[in-house]
Amino acid sequence: MNVRAFTADESSGLDSKIRGSYLGVIEKIPHLLELGINAVELLPVFEFDELELQRRPNPRDHMAIAKDSILSRCKLISEPWDCGGLYLVGRFPNWDRWAEWNGKYRDDVRRFIKGDHGMKGSFATRFAGSADLYRVNKRKPYHSVNFICSHDGFTLYDLVSYNNKHNDANGEGGKDGSNDNFSWNCGSEGETEDTIIKALRFRQMKNFHLALMTSQGTPMMVMGDEYAHTRFGNNNSYGHDTAINHFQWDQLESKKNNHFRFFSEVIRFRNTHGVFRRENFIGKKDITWHEDNWENLESKFLAFTIHDENRGDIYLAFNAHDFFVKVIIPSPPKDKRWFRVVDTNLESPNDFVCEGVAGIQNSYNIAPYSSILLEAK
């Protein structure tokens, strides 16, 4: 969250004296609670300081922070790469204290959901907590801060609406910002009135959100994705103190009964199901992968069952193909039945039904670019 951008827009409905301030954020805490957010990462927490990295001692000395008697007890999160090209995802000096923004999670999940070849295994690894990166010393799955989008780069809506960055407004001739976005515009660049493309885009956003909120690790989303905020393809917009970055509260209201509803309900489902927040990395007894051909680079479908002895198993399937996949549903645990909680191909409110929809047979026809979640109870 950017403190100023969160409430700077007139649509926030706040007094002009507190718009864009910490007091403005406080006034909007009910929105965060309704969404289901329980922690906020502020970027930046103060005005940008161009001299910061010239100061000694450097206020970003992560070793000193990790060993400080007070700061070491805080939640410490690193963005383990820098503008000089250093990339330390999974290798950031952490002293078992620092969590990390998992850039590999972002890239692998983006590529799988949009339908790239050969990404099924990587998607499974990221979903399961990125043990290849974080199962070292005393590190836990929660040290992986999973995300699809962050403060820079594309918003979630732009991720499914643009193949290329559109940064002309930044005054740098379009040379700024990353060219490696792993995005897909779903058939048309930018805004469109094509109802089929628009439906696919919102389905893809739901797929991303479901994957994020059911993955092992700590999920992070950027403000505005809960109502599909767009920066119109600008992936390096930090210098704009305008609506391109400002949270648009009127747009939020227009999405309360569909897009926002789905996002908040999925967050709530995660918060009430401990199976998505395991203390330790997933073992063989914790998950069944319904897959026997991991080497098939053409396959863009993955299904699996997460086992929960205390509450009930969860079945998830993600179809990134452009055609229907009819899948055999495994038998539920003894004395239980499958209930459909999520089908991203359905429109609101049927895309998420908290109590679940009964009557699931032994097979399910999963639509192109869609995902389902079943709960055994």
PyMOL commands that set and color helices and strands:
alter all, ss='L'
color gray80, all
select helices_A, chain A and resi 3-7+10-12+22-27+29-35+52-54+62-67+71-73+103-114+120-127+131-134+141-143+156-159+168-170+195-214+249-254+259-271+274-276
alter helices_A, ss='H'
color red, helices_A
select strands_A, chain A and resi 76-78+98-101+144-147+218-220+287-289+301-306+314-319+325-328+338-343+352-357+363-366+370-376
alter strands_A, ss='S'
color yellow, strands_A
deselect
rebuild
show_as cartoon
